Amino acid sequence: MSALDLIQRAVTRHADMIDAIARKDADATEKLAHEHTMLFQKRFLDYMRQNMTESMALL
């Protein structure tokens, strides 16, 4: 996936969250926010494992 694809996907996901908030749809907002948070966590940990944790143990 290209950088542009990732940016477009992020913009769409953020717009979906904003839309759910505007609609006062708590269930959709919670679901989208949770998915967003878990994706961030995965990407962050992947980055850390690849770049900074050769001698550290991550849980």
HURA-V449721 format. One record per residue. N is the residue number from 0. SS is DSSP state (H for helix, E for strand, L for the rest). PHI is phi as a letter, one per 30 degrees, with the letter a starting at -180 (NA if undefined). D_LAST is the distance of its C-alpha to the last C-alpha in Angstrom with 2 decimals. Layout:
n:N ss:SS phi:PHI d_last:D_LAST
n:N ss:SS phi:PHI d_last:D_LAST
This chain:
n:0 ss:L phi:NA d_last:27.77
n:1 ss:L phi:d d_last:29.56
n:2 ss:H phi:d d_last:28.70
n:3 ss:H phi:d d_last:31.60
n:4 ss:H phi:d d_last:30.35
n:5 ss:H phi:d d_last:26.97
n:6 ss:H phi:d d_last:28.91
n:7 ss:H phi:d d_last:31.29
n:8 ss:H phi:d d_last:28.58
n:9 ss:H phi:d d_last:26.92
n:10 ss:H phi:d d_last:30.38
n:11 ss:H phi:d d_last:31.10
n:12 ss:H phi:d d_last:27.92
n:13 ss:H phi:d d_last:28.65
n:14 ss:H phi:d d_last:32.28
n:15 ss:H phi:d d_last:31.34
n:16 ss:H phi:d d_last:29.39
n:17 ss:H phi:d d_last:32.35
n:18 ss:H phi:d d_last:34.73
n:19 ss:H phi:d d_last:32.95
n:20 ss:H phi:d d_last:33.05
n:21 ss:H phi:d d_last:36.72
n:22 ss:L phi:d d_last:37.52
n:23 ss:L phi:h d_last:35.88
n:24 ss:L phi:c d_last:33.96
n:25 ss:H phi:d d_last:31.13
n:26 ss:H phi:d d_last:29.67
n:27 ss:H phi:d d_last:29.64
n:28 ss:H phi:d d_last:28.33
n:29 ss:H phi:d d_last:25.40
n:30 ss:H phi:d d_last:24.63
n:31 ss:H phi:d d_last:24.95
n:32 ss:H phi:d d_last:22.95
n:33 ss:H phi:d d_last:20.04
n:34 ss:H phi:e d_last:20.25
n:35 ss:H phi:d d_last:20.51
n:36 ss:H phi:d d_last:17.47
n:37 ss:H phi:d d_last:15.28
n:38 ss:H phi:d d_last:16.89
n:39 ss:H phi:d d_last:16.29
n:40 ss:H phi:e d_last:12.55
n:41 ss:H phi:d d_last:12.57
n:42 ss:H phi:d d_last:14.97
n:43 ss:H phi:d d_last:13.29
n:44 ss:H phi:d d_last:9.99
n:45 ss:H phi:e d_last:12.48
n:46 ss:H phi:d d_last:14.54
n:47 ss:H phi:d d_last:12.05
n:48 ss:H phi:d d_last:11.16
n:49 ss:H phi:d d_last:14.92
n:50 ss:H phi:c d_last:16.24
n:51 ss:L phi:b d_last:14.45
n:52 ss:L phi:b d_last:11.60
n:53 ss:L phi:e d_last:13.67
n:54 ss:L phi:c d_last:13.29
n:55 ss:L phi:c d_last:9.83
n:56 ss:L phi:c d_last:6.57
n:57 ss:L phi:c d_last:3.76
n:58 ss:L phi:d d_last:0.00
